[in-house]
Amino acid sequence: MNNIIQEDFKKLEGQYKDILSELGGKTIYITGACGMITTYLNFFLLTLADNYHLNLFLQCRNTEKAKKIYSKYLGKDYLHIVDDNFEMGHMPAIKPDYIIHAASAASTKFFIETPVDVMSPNIVGTWNLLNWAKDINVEKFLFFSSNSIYGEGGVKNDVLEENDYGIVDPLNERSSYIESKRMSEQMCRAFWKQFGVPASIIRICHTYGPTFDIEKDTRIIPRTIKKILNEEDIEIFKDPNSVIQYTYIADMVAAILIVLIKGAFGEAYNSGGDEIVKMDDVISWMLNADESIKSKLIEKEIDSSYNFAKGKGVNFVKLSNEKIKKLGWNPEVTNKEGFTRTVRSYLQDFEKQ
């Protein structure tokens, strides 16, 4: 881990000692352990594992990839990398205190090309994991949902609270993700109401940080980072409506842990930063993160390949974060600072290669 991530972790531990103390001595099972957010979360927990006596079971379909990511910790008795196919109902012979279900494809490319694979971990997987949670009496089940569940239009307010909702076209090409996340949320609520499974939901806004897989992740931020490292210019569509509620990953991990420990059962919590930012500002911050960067920003006119125009099932209004703030969460990192830190993190690692 480079010093950007180490600085993040030191700050997180100092700010949330009360939350972390609740994790002491616990066993945590986390699905989708090679994802962008979970990689950062897992590294943070692994740095705490000795002092807090944590026992971590990290589920990933590709165990070789997981072993490469977490190679520094292989052989530690608190790390267990598993490839249980929970979508097939294959659960490990353990009794975790906490289950964090984060496994899910989150890229438009997958929504369009492999929608069945997108739905499976969200619907079949969540069903199996909730049944497992019921059988072993977990302390908390946390489901990673998404800001996309609000759909598009039909919302009276400019700021969306947890009980608002918009319109989702079930046949839209992105709806394999949106509808399956919605169904998973209802499952969490239903298992709580009928069986008392202590499930909470965190609706994750657009998150960025130092743990993107820039070789495989085709979303705009990792794509931009890769181009910066390759000294290529950055092309984006000229869209005045392209505004996003971004959250730096350290703040998102804090939100996840707070909802895990303090979130009410059967409830959902928006987790988005305070800022709404324009996409061209984001790219400019990234390009100005270091004086060594040679890439330039090129804006082009919108054409049919643009997936985020109005009317394509994407809602860019702001999510209220008042509910999660009442649990004690406050985003600390501004987006200008966060995107600068993200790019500098990759530049540090690139220089070491």
N, C-alpha and C positions, 0 to 999 in steps of 0.2 A: 504493500500500500504506500502510495506517495504521501507527501506531507500535507497536501490539500485534504485528503480523506482523514488522515490522522488528526488534523486540526478540527475537522467536523466532529469526529468521534469524541475528542476531549471535551468539546463544548457541549455536545449532547449529554454526555455522562454527568457533567457538572450541573446542567440545568434540570435533569429529570431523575435525580437520585431517588426520589420518592416512588416514582413509577418503577424504576429498575429494581428497587428493593423488594417489590412485590413478586418479581420474577425469580428471586433467590431460591435455588434448589429445585427449580421446575424443569420438567421435560416438555419440549416444544416440538411439534411436528409441523413442518412447513412444506406445502406443495408448490411446485413451480420454482424450485430453488435456484434455477439458472436465469431467472428473469432479471430485468434491469433493477427493479425496486427490491426484489428479494435478495439479489446478490449483495447490495449495499446493506440491507437489513441484516443479512446473515453474517457479513463481515463484522458489523458492529456487535452483534451478539457473541460472535466467536472471540472478539477481543475482551469481552466481559466474562466469558465462560468460566475461567479459573476462579476469579474473585467472587462471582455470584453463583458458582456451583451449578451451572446450566448443563442440560443434556439435550443436544440438538439432533433431531432426525430431519435431514434435508432430502426431500423427494424430488427427483428429476428424471425425466425419461432417458436422457443421455448421461449415464453415470460417468463416462469417460470425460465428457465436457465438465461435469461437476468436479471431478477429481483434479482436473487441470485448474479450474477456477480456485478451488479451495486447497491447493496442493500444500500450502504452508502449514495447514492444520491436519493433514492426513496423519493418522497414527495417534492423534490425541483421543483420549477415551471419552471425551464429551462430543465428538463429531461422528455422526453416522450418516453416510450417504446411501440412500435407498432408491430403488427403482420400482416400488410397488405400483402396480397398475390399478389405481383406485377406481378408474372408470369401469374396470371389469370386476370390481368388488374385492380386489386383493389387498387386504390391509395387513400391516405388520403386526407381529405378536408383541405389541407394547401397549402401555396405557399412558398416553401423554396427558399432561395437565391442560395444555393448550393445543388447539389445532388452528393453524392459519392457512386458509385455502386461497392461494394466490395464483394457481396454475390457470393460465388463459392466454390465448393468442390475442394481441392487442394492436394489430396492424391492419390497415385497410386492405393490403395485399392479400392477407389470409381471409378476411371477410368475403372477398370477391372470389378467390380461387378455391378455397377449401372450407366452405361454410359449415359443413358437417363436423369437421375437426374442431372448428371454433366452438360450436355448441356443446360438444360432448363433455369437456371438463366442467363447463358451467352448469349443465343440466344433469347428466348422468353422474358425473363426478361429485357434484354437490349433494345429490341425493344419497349416494353411497357413503360419503363422508359424514353427513348428518346422522344417518343410521348408525354408523360406527360411534360417533360422538354420544348418541343416545345409549348405546349398549355399554360403553365404558365410563359413562358419567363424567365427562370432561368438565373442567372449571369454566372454560370459555371456548367457543367456536367463533372465529373471526373470518368473515367472507370479504374478499376484495371485489367490490362492485365498481361502478364507473359513473362519471358525470354524464355519459351518453344516454343513460336510462331516462333522462328527462325529455328525450325526443326533440321535436322542433315545433315551434309555434303553439298557439293555444294557451300561452302563459300570459297572464295579465301583468305580472310584475317584472321589472328589469332584473331583480335579484331573486333567484330560485331558492326557496326553502325546501326542507325535506319532504313536505307534504304537497308540493306542487308537482305538476306533470304536464307534458306536452303531448304531441301526436307522434306516433310511430307507425309507419307503413310496414306491415308485417312482410311485404314482398320486396321492400327496398333491399338493395345489395348489401347494405351495412347492417341490416336488422338481425342477421344470424347472431351477431355479437350483442346488440342492444336487447333483443327479446330474451336471449338466454340469460343475460345478467338480470333482467327483470324477474324472470321465473325463479332464478336462484335466490333472489331477495325474498320472494314470496315463500319459498321453501324454508328459509331461515326463520321467517315469521311463523310459519305453520308448525314447524318442529318445536318451536318455543311454546306456542299456544297449546298444542296437543300433547307433547311429550315432556315439556319442560327443559328442552335442550337450550342451554344458555348461549344463544347465538346473537352476535352483533354484526353490523354491516358498516363498512367504510366505503363511501363513494369517492373514488380517487380522481382528482383532476389531473390535467396534463402535468407530468412530472419529468424532470430532467436532472442530470447529474453525471458523475464520473464513471458510472458502471454500465453505460450502453455497450452492446455488442455492435460496434460500428461496422464490422464486416458483414453482418447479416441483417441488422435492423435497418429498414429502408425508410423509416419516418424522417421528417425533415431535419430534426436536430442531430441525430447520429449521422445522417447523410452529410450535413453541413460540416460536422467535426471531421469526418473522413476527408472531405474536399480540402479543408484547411490544412490538414496534415500532408496532403498530396499537392498543396499549393495550386489548387484549381479554383476558378471563380465560382461563385454561388449564384444560381439562378432561382428566382422565386416569381410566382405570379403576382401581378400588380392588382391586389384586391383590398380596397379600403375597408371591407367588412371583416378582414382576417385579423381578428383580435382573440386572444386566448388568455385564460386564467392559469398561468403557469405557477408551479410550486417547486422550489429546490428540494432535492431528495432528502437532505438532512431534516428539513421541516416535515416532509411527508412521513419519514420514519418515526419522528416524534409523535405525529398524529396517529399512526398505526398502533404504537405501543400504548398511547393514552386510551384509545378505543378498546384495545385488548383488555386493559386493566379496569377501566372505569365506564366503558360503554354499557348502556342499559340493554337488557335482553330484548330481542325482537325489534330493535330500533336501528335506524340508519343515520349516518353522520356524513355530511359533506366535508371534504378535506381539500380546500383550495386556498391559495394565498390571497392576500388582500388586493393584489394588483391585477388589472386587466391590461395587457400589453399588445402592441401592434407587432405583426410578424417581421416587418422590415426593421423595427427597432431591435428586436431580438437578434437578428442576423448582424446588425451593425455592432451590437455589444460583443458578439462573438468575434467578429473580425477585428475589433479593437482591443481584444483581451491581452494581446502581447505585440510589442513592436516588431517582432520577427515575422508576423503573419503577412503573407504576400497576396492572398486571395482578395477578390473584389466582389461586391454585390452587383448583380445584374437583374433588373426587374423586367418581366415580359408580360405581354397581354394574355388574359385568360382565354383558354381554348377548351375543347371537349375533354381533355385529359385531366382537367382540374377536378379533384374529388370533393372539394370543400366549399363549393359555391352554395349560395342560399338555395333551398329547395332540395338538397341532397341528403336530408335527414340528420343534419348536424346543427346543434343549437349552441351558439356562442355567447349567450347571455351569462351573467355572473351567478355563481352559486354562493349563497349565504353560508358563512362559516361561523355564525353566532352560536349554533347548537354545540359544536365541538369546542368552541372557545369556553363555554361554560364548564367543560371538563378540565380546563386548565391549559389548553393549547393556544399558542400564538406563533404565527410564522415570523421567523427572525431574519431571514435572508432576503434582501431585495433581489428582484430579477436581474438587474444590472450586475450586482455583485455575484449572484449565483451563476449566471452564464459566463462571466469572466472566470470564476473559479473552475467551472466545468472544462472550459477550453484549456486553461493552464494545466489542469490535471492531465489531460491527454498529451499536451506538449511535453510535460515532464516525463511521462512514460515513453513517449516516442523517442525522446533524446537518449533514453537508456538502452534502446534496442540496438 
